């Protein structure tokens, strides 16, 4: 959260695990058909009390949310929150927002 080198180290670790470890193409990723897939399945109960895990996870999320925001940023969202909010609005309104240019193209296609 301090824009330090840690983010690049995390990205490198993920690249090694989800790329090199699983035999994915790591040289020509833009044209490769094999980007690699790695799945971790971890049961927190195997590592300790789940209540403790949930409490610590909530503390981490609270710390992230309270981080100093850059100018123009009003809220720090967790992964999936923006999509969940959008899905909730779609369900509540019964409508899906479609850009004007796509709407026009769909109408032209439907007209034949």
N, C-alpha and C positions, 0 to 999 in steps of 0.2 A: 504494500500500500504506500510505500515511500519511493516508488519508481527506481528501486535499486536493482542490482544484478540478479536478485533472487528469481525474478520472473523469467529471465532468460535461462537460468539453470533448470527451472521447472520445465520449460518448453523443451530443452535439450533432453531431459530425462524422459519425457513423454515420447519424443521423437525416437529415442533409442529403444524404449520398450515397445511402442506400437509400430515401429518401423523395422529396425534391424533385428530385434528379437524374434519377430514373427515372419521374417523373410520378405518383407515388403520392399518395393523399389524405393531406394532412398536417394538416388541420383537424379532421376528425371520425373519428379513428382507431378509436374504439370501435364505430362503426356502419358504417364504410366497408367496401366489398367489395374495395378496392384498397389493400392495405398496401404494395405494392411489393416487388420482388425485385432484388437486385443481386448479381452473382457476380464475384469476383475470381479470376483464375487466374494465379498467379505461379510461374515456374520459377526457383528460387533459383540454378540453374546459369548463368542469363543475367546474374546480378548479381555473381557471384564464385564462388570455390571452395566446393563443397558441404560439404567437410569442415570448413571454417571456419564455415559457417552452422550446421552441426550442433553444433559445439563451443560456439559462442556461444549457441545456443538452449538447450543443456543447462545452461550457466552461468546463464542467465536463470531457468530453471525451478528450479535449485538455490537461487538467491537468493530466489525467491518462496516456496519451501517452508520456507526458514529464517527467514522473517519472524516477528516476534513475534505470537503468537496471542492472540486475545481470550480472556477467561475462559470456560471450558467448551468451547473448541475444542482438540481433540487433534491434528488433522492438517489440513494444507492440501492439498486435492485439485486436480488439473488437470482441465480440461474433459474429460468422458467417463469419468473413472476410476470414479466411483460407479456409473454404468451398466454399465461393463465388469465390475466386481466382482459386481454383481447378476446379470448374464448368466452369468458363470462359476459362481456358486453354483447357478443354475437348472440349468445343464447338468450340473454335478457331482451334484446331488441328484435330478435328473429330476422335480422338482416346481416348480410356480409358486405362490408364496404369494398367497392370495386373502383379502381381508378377509371377516370373518364375515357382515357384512350383505349383501355381494354374493353370497356362497355361498348364503345363505338366499333371496335374490331369484331366483337361478338355479334353485334347487330348486323354488320355487313356480311359476316359469315352466314348468319341465319337467313338473311335475305337471299342468299345464293349468289 
